[in-house]
């Protein structure tokens, strides 16, 4: 026969759907039934039976509540989602079965502890398509419209989302390695998408966002927002707006070219080590590291912006300017991630303390940047916008209210400082100094009654009481209430003593309740400042990236590029940036000269002669320059490039049924189909029958 507990879990499971249900029971998250059978081998934990030997025998496994965050990545990596069910009341407040509810559903694209995860929704409308992408940890929300299957596949390969949302019955992208989520087709329909987006953000119109001309992208965005609301059980408050990315500001490199050039990953292993991103990332904050990757993905294409960014980097190359700034930035936590955890109701007291300390450090940043009379230069360069909010009011309140080192568990107390809440202080005093309070009450009654032997005593059966000997019964005050008669004494209580006893017994729960109220007030205050916090985080990230680029330029003696004619690329003593970092002086520099009159070069030589390195060097220096970085060369003068195409090295994809020749021809065809009026490079496959070439 099904017990009330199993009936409750069955109801939660219906709500969880295909997600693995983890239900908090005491100190464990329990997984029952078919979910346990699926999850136990993935989590590498023992599968047992609940109600073994009875009609209600059910497979069961579980993980400690404090270790949940370490087990979730295993589930997500296996393609599962996880529904987290928590009690909605405390045991002492409820008789019988604790009520429980699903607080959030964690999918492969919404895992907060990995800020590289993207949740993506795809919607097609004829030849047009739209992508909506969300990085829930930071709140970054992007929309990309486009046309054509080839462009769609190339875009998804470059973005590499962890979870793809599709309409039921819609065509899949089988080569994309991402978890799939299917939603009803009506969630993507343009007829409701507009209203859903407006309602989600509380907007009156979409004109300022620019989404109206792209119904497919609008449909993808609406479906993604639906999914977020469903999994997070509400609308995350840190999602403030949408970034519309059109084709004109698309990537300088497609995924294949970026892979061949080791821009984001290095070597055959595919890890970050050895990549251009790893070389440049001297950032002191996680916000800066994310923005640096975004800058590499979305390079600059207009001359004023390039010149401005190079000037910013140049100003920061001086150690006396950059080092004090980076020293402060190293103490700043990930503001985006902290705001996201607050918005989703997951922030802990130590995380709020991190936010407090970070804001306190940032109060010093403007004066540190403008030290030694640099204010005019800083303002002219736009290194630190003058209207950047520092959230001083929020910082002050967190400093006033939050304990110096608050514990992780809010219920343990000690999160809120003394002096913030008079009632909380009184409860704490009662709990901490109960003996002193009791002595004061005892002394008060002794003084008023004149009975010098009057004492407060305690036992488990009768609780607290005044004990008065037979000889003093004539002096017992009128407000004393008889509680028990003994042979030589009488035991009494008073309204004050009853109140004291009740408060003492409930002091611990009262303290937890009052601290929780204050903590929730602080969380609400953070959300009130979310727009300012987002603006501040962006300013910090930009400054951090500029300082990182300046540090790399200073450490490696890189030089500032120059913008020349539209159709030229001139390099003098250019070095491959990653090889130079590894080999130092052993890295051989090379010259290159492309002009309108000479737009092509054929490079030949023996295997292992450095042809691929030469090709990569030219391409990487363009990537660096248009990101805003200095470059490893004595001179670089170039015209702005809108795409870089490379096809370097011999490789196959046998798992997809593609030989080396087929891979080479497919990638070459992709280059030819996407070539524009201002491309930069095409590198040919390396091999005895096909020497590498570059063309402009």
N, C-alpha and C positions, 0 to 999 in steps of 0.2 A: 504494500500500500504506500502511495506517495506521501511523504511527510511534508509539513508546511515549508521546511527549508528547501526540499527538492522542488516543490511547486514554485517557490520564489525564484530559484535558479532557472527553472524552465521558462518562466516569463522573461527573465533577463536574457536568456539565450535567444528567444524569439526576436528580441530587440537587437541583439548583437549580430544576427545573421551569420555570415560565413566567418566572422572574426572569432578568434579564440577568446573565450570568456574567462577572465581571471577575477574571482570574487574574494574580497577581503573578509577573512574569518579569523579574528584574533590576530596573531602575529604572522599569519601566512596568507598568501593569495592562492586559493584552491582552484584547480581546473578539473572539471568533472566530465564524465561521459565520453563521447566521441572526440571532443576537444582534447581530453587527456591522452587518448590514444594517439592523436596526431602530434601533440606538443611534446610529450615525454621524450621521444628519441631526439627531437630537435634541440631541446633544452638539456639533454643528457642527464635526466633525473629519473628516479625510480617510479615506475607505474605500479600503483597498489589498487586495492579495492575498498570502497566504502560500503559498509553493511555486508561484509563478506559472509556468505553462507545463508543469506536471507533472500527473499523475493526481490528486494530492492537493491541487490548488489550492483554497484556502479564503478567503473574504472575511475581512478582519481590520482592526481599528482599535485604538487604544490611547490611554491618557492617562498622563502622568507620575505616579508614586506620590505625590509631594509635593503634587500638585494635585487629588487624588481628591475631597477635601471640597468643592471648588468646582464639580466636574462633577456630583456626585450630585444636587443640587437640580434640575437640568435633567431628569434621568431621572425623578425622583419627580413633578415637575410634569406630566410627560407621562403619568403613570399607571403607569409601570413600577416594578418592584422590582429591587433589585440584590443579587446574591449575591457576596460578597467571598471569594475563595480565596487563601490564603496558604501559603507553604512551612512545613512543620512541622519542618524541620531546616536546619542551615547547610550550605553547599556543601562546606566542608572536612570535614564529618562523614559525607558520603555519597559513594559512588562511583556514577556514573551519574545517572539522573533524580532530581531532588529530589522527595520526597513532598509533596503539597499536600492541603489540606482546606479546606472552606468554614467560615470562622470566624463569619460572621453573614450574615443576609439582611436588607437594609434595605428596608422597605416604606414607602408614603406615610404610614402612621400611626406608624412607629417611628423616624423620623429624629431623632437626638438633638440636632442643632444648632438646633432650632426648638422652644422650650418652649411654643408655642401649639398644638402638634399633639396630636390625640387619636385613639387607636385605639379603635374601638367594635365591640362584638359585640351582635347582636340575636337574641333567641329569642322565639317566640310559643307560647302554649299556650291555645288557644281565644281568648277575648276578652282574656286577660291577656298581657302582654308584659314582657320584662326587658331592660335595657340594662346592659352592663358597659363602662366607659370607663377607658382607661389613658393617662397622659401619661408615656411611658417616660423622658423626660429628667429629670423630677423624682420619678418613682416614685408619683405620685398615682393612686390606683385607686378608682373610684367605681362603685356599683351603684344603678340606678334601676328599681324595678318600677312598673307602671302597667296601666291598662286602656283599651281603646278606640282605634280607628284615628286619630281626630282628635287625641287626646292624644299618641299616639305620633309623629305627623307634626310636631306643634307642638314636642315635646321634641327631636326630631332636628334640626329647623330651628334651635332655640335653641342646641343643643350644637355643631352644625356640625363633625362629625368629619371627619378627612382620609381615613379608611379605615373601611369597614364590613364586618364579618365576618358572613356569613349561612350558614345550612345549605344544602346542595345541594338544589335543588327548592323552597326556601322562597320566599314572596312577597317581591318587592323593593319598595323605596321609590324609584320612578323619578325623582321630583323632587329627591332628595337628591344634591348634587354631591360625591361622595366615591368614591375607588377601592373596588372590590369584591373581597373575598376569599371564596371558597366553601370550606367545610369539610364533611366527611362528616356526615350528620345525627346519627350516633350520638355524636359529640362533644358534642352539646347535650343528650343524654338525661339526665333526672333520676336514673336508676338509677346512673349513673357520676359525675355531676357532683359530688355530695357528696364522694365519695372523692378525686376529683381535686383539689378545693379543699383538703381536709384535708391531702393528701399534699404539695401545693405549698408550703403555709405551715408544715407540721409541726405542725398543730393536732390536738387530740383530739376537739373538738366544735365546732359552729357556734353554740351558744346565745348566746355573747357577741357575735356579729356580727349576729344577727337575720335570717339569710337563710332559715331553714327554711320560713317561711310563703310564700315566693316562689320556687317551683320554676322558673318561666321565667327569672327573674333569675339563679338559681343555674346554670342551664344555659348562659346567656350568659357568665357569669363563667368557667365551666369551659372553654368553647371559646376564650375570649380567652386564658386562661392556657396552653392547648395551643399556640395560635399563637405566643405569646411564647417559649415554650420552643423551638419549632421554629425560629424566626427568629434567636433569640439564642444558640442552641446550648447551652442550659442554663437554669437558673432564676436570674434576676437577683436578687442578694442584697439590693438596696435596696428591693424590694417587701415591705413589712413588714405590711401589713394592708389592710382594705377599709373604705371609708366607704359606709354604706347611707343613701341619700337617699330619704325617703318623700314622698308628695304633700303632706303638711302643711307641709313645709319647702321646698316647691318655689319656683319663681321668682315674684317680684313681677310681672315683665313677661314676656309671651311674646315670641317673636322679632320679630313684626310691630310690637308696641308699642315694643320697645327700638329698633327701626330708626327708627320715626317720631320718637322722642324723642332720637335721636342719643346714646344711652347708651354704646355701645361703638364705634360708627363715626360719622363726621361727614360730612354733606353727601352729594351725589350720587355722589362718587367712592368712597365706602365705606371710606376709610382711617381711621386712628385720629385724625388731626388734626381738631380741631374738636369732638370728642366729650366727653361728661362724664368718661369714663375718663381721657382725656388731660389734662383740666383738673385732676382730682384727683391725678393721679399725680406727686406730688413725692417718690416713694420713692427711696431711695438704693441699693436692692438689687433684683435681678431677682426674688428671692423675694418681696419686698414687692409688686412690681408684679403678680405672679401672684395673690397673695392679695387685693389690692385688687379685681381683676376678679372673683374668687370671691365676695367680700363683696357686690359689686353684683349678682351673679347670685343669691345666696342671702341676702336681707336678714333682719334680725331681726324677730321678731313678738311677743316677750314683753317686758313693761315692765321687769322687773329688768335684763335684758341690755341694753336700749336705754339705760336710765339709767346703767348702769355704763360703757358705751362712751362716752357723751357726757361723763361725768366724766373718763375717761381723756384724751379729746381736750382738754377744758378745761384739765387740768393741764399739758398739753404746749404750749398756746398761748403760754406765756411763753417768750420767746426764750432767756433764760438757762438754762432747763431743757432745751429742745428742741435748740438748736443744737449743744451739745457731743455729744449723743447722735447726731445726724445726721452730724456730722463723723466719728465712729467708724464708723457704718454704711456710709458711702461707701467705706470701705476693705475691706468684707467681700465676698468673692466669692459666687457662687451655690453654696451648700453642697449643695443638692439635686442640681444638675446634676453637680457634681464627684463626689458619692457615686455617682450613677448611672453615670458613666464608669468609676469604680473597679470597681463591681459587674459591669460588662459587659466588663472587661478592656481598656478603651480609654484609660485615663488615661495621660498622658505625665508625665515628670519635672517640667516647668514647671507642670503642673496640680496636682501634689502640692505644689509650692512655693506655689501660690496658696492651697491649703487650709491650709498651715502659717501663712502670713502672716495669713490670715483668722482662724484660731483664736488667734493671738497678739494680734490686735486685740481679739477678743472677751473675752479675759481681763480687759481694762480696763473692760468695759461695765458690770458691776454697780456698781462704785464710781463710775462716771461718772453713772449714773442716780440713785444715792443720795447724791450730793454735797450738801454744805451741809445735812446733817441731814434729808434728805427720805426716809429709809429707811422710816419709819412710813407716810407717805403713799403711797409706791410699793407697799408691801406691801398696804395696804388697797385700793388701786385695781387691783391685779393686773397692773401694767404689766410686771413681770418676775418670774415665778413663782420663789419661793425655791429650789425643787428643780431648777431648770434646769441640766443638766450643761454644763460649759464645756469638757470633753474636754482638761483640762490635761495629763494623762499622754500622750495622743496628740500634743498640740502639742509637748511637751518632747522626745519621741522624734524627731519630724520635724525639730525644730530641731537636735538632736544629730547626726542622721545625714545629712540632705539638704544638699547644697551650697548656697551662697548663691544662685547663679543657675545651676541645672542646665541642661544643653543639652537640646534637643528629642529628639535621637537618643540613646537609651540606649547604643548600641554605641560611640559616640564617647568614652565615659568622662567622668569628672569629675562624675558625678551624686552620689556618696557622699563625704562628708567624710573627711579624714584622721583616723585614730585610732579609727574605728568597727570595722574588721576588720583584725587584724594581718596575715593572709595577703594581703589586698588591698593593704595598705600596702607589704608587701615586694615584691609584684609591680610596683606602681607605681614603687617606688624602683629596681627593676631596670630597668624600661623607661626611666625618666627619667634615672637616674644610672648607666647601664650602664658608661660609661667609668670612673667612680670605683670601681665594684664590681670592674671588671677590674684597675684599678691596685692595689686592695687585695689581690686574689688574687695578682697578680704579685709584690707586695712580700712577701707571706707566703711564697711559694715561694722567693724570692730569699734571704730571711733564713734559712729552714730549710736550704737547700742550700748556701749560701755562694757561689753563682754570681752575681756582681754584674752580669753582662751578660745574665742571663736575661730574656727579654721574651715577652709574649703578642702574637701577630700573627694576621692574618686574611686569607684569600682565599676567593673564591667556591667554589672546588673543594673545598678541605680544611676550610673553616670556621675555627674558632679553634684555635691550637696554641702550644706553647712552642718557641722556637727557641734551640738551644744550640750554640755553636761546637765544633769538633773538639777544641780544647785543653781544654775543660771537660767532655768526655764522662765522664771518670773520676769526676766528682762528681755525676753524675745520680742523683737519689733512686730508690729501688727502686720506688716507686709510679708512676713515670713510664712511660708506654706509648709505644713507638716508633710513629710515624705515617708518616714519610717521611724518606728519606736524600737529602741534597744533597752537593755537592762539598766544601763547607767547613763544613757544619753538619748537625745532625739536628733533626727536628721531632718533638715529643712531645705527648701529651695526658695528662690525669689524669681520675679519676672526677669530681672537683670541676669541672674545666673542661668536661667533657662535660655535667654537670648544669647548669652556668652557661649553656652554649650553648643547651641545650634550653629552659631557662626563659626565656632572652632571646628566642628565636625565638617562643615561645608566650606571651610576656608580654602581648601585646596581646589575644589571645583569652582568656587567663586573667583579665585585668582586666575584660573585657566580661562574662565568666561570673560572676565574683564580685560585680560591681556589680549584675548582673541578679538574683542571689540576694538581695542586700540590698534591692533595690527591690521585689521580690516580697514580701519579709517586711514591708516598710512598707505595701504595698497590703493584705496580709492583716490587718495591725494596724488599718488604717482600717475594714475590714469588721467587725472585732470590735467596733468602736465605732459601728456603723451606727445602732443604736437611739438612742444618745445624740446622735449627729449629727443625726438626724431631729428629735428633740425640740428640740435647740438651734436648728435651722433654722426650725422653726415659731415659736419664741419670738421670734427675730430678725425674721421676716417680720411678725408681729403688731405688734411695737413699731414697725417701719418704717412700716406702714400708718397706725397711730395718729398717728405724728409727721407723716406726709404730710397727713393730714386736718387736723391742728392747724395746720400751716404754711399750708394753703390758707385756713383760717378766719382766721388772723392776717393774711395778706396782703390778703384781700378784705373784712375786717371783717364776717364772717358771725357769726350769733348762734346760741345754743343753743336747739333746739326744746323745746317743752313737751308733755307728754302730758295730754290732757284727756278728755272724754267719748268713749264708743265711737263716737258718730255726730256728729262735728264736725270741721271743717277751717277754721281761721281764720288768714288770712295778712294781715299788715300791711306795706305797702311791700315786697312781694316782687319780686325781679328774676330774670330768666332767667339762670342762672349763666354759660353760655357767651357770651351776648350781652353781659353785664356785663363779662366779661373782655376782650371785643373793643372795646366802645364806652365803657366807663367810665361817667362821669357822664351820658352821653347815653342810657343805658339807662333807660327810664321805669318806675318801680315801680308795682305794682298791688295792690289789696286784694281779698280774697275771703273770703266767709263762708258756710260750709255748716253747718247744724245739723240735729238730728232734725226740727225744725219746718220747716226750709227746706232740703231735701236736693237741690234742683235749681236750675240757673240756665241761662237761654237767653241766649247771647251773639250779638249781631248786629252788622253793620257792613259797610262797603265792603271790596272786595278790597284787600289790602295794608294793612288797618287795624290789624293786630296781633292778630287773633282767635286764630290758631294759636299765636302767641308766648304769649298769655295762658293757653291750654290747656296748652301744654308747661311753662310755669313752675310751675303748680300740681302737675302730675305729677312734674316733676323734683325739686321740693322734698320731696315724699313719698319719692321714691327716695333722696335724700340723707339725709333724717332717719332712715329705717329702715336705712340702711347704717351709721349711727352718726356721720354727719358733721354739722357745723353747717350752717346754711342762709343764703342771701342774702335776708334779710328782717329787718325790725325786730322782728317777732313771728311765731311759728308755734306754734299749739296745735292738736293733732289727736288723733284716736283711731287706734289701730293698724289698718292696711289690709292685707288679705291678697292682693289682686290689683289691678293697674292695667291698664285696657284703653284703647287709643287707636286712632282711625282718622282720621288727619289728612292732608289733602292729596289731590290727584287724581293717580292713576298707573295705568298699565295694565301687563299682562304678555302682550304680543302673542305672544311666543315660545311661550307656553303656551296660546295661543288664548283669552285672557281680556281682554275690553275693560275700560275704566276702570270702567264701571258694574258689571260682573261682579266685578272685584276689590273694589270698595267693598261690594257686597252679601255677598260671601263672607266678608270680614273682619268685617262687622257680624254676620253669622250666627254666626261663631266666637265673638264676644264674648258674644252672647246665650246660646249653648249652654254657656259656661263661667262665667257670672256666679254670684257667691256672695252670701252674706248681708252681707259686708263689702267690696264692691269700692269703688274710688274714682272712677275717671273713665271716661267714654266720650266720645271726640271724634269728631264727625261729619265726613264728607268735605266738603272745601271746593269750592264751585262755585255757580253762579248758581241752580241748582234745589234745592240742599240745604244750607242754612246750617248751620254747625257748632253742636253742642250739647255740653254736659257734663252728666252726671247722677251722682248718688251713690246 
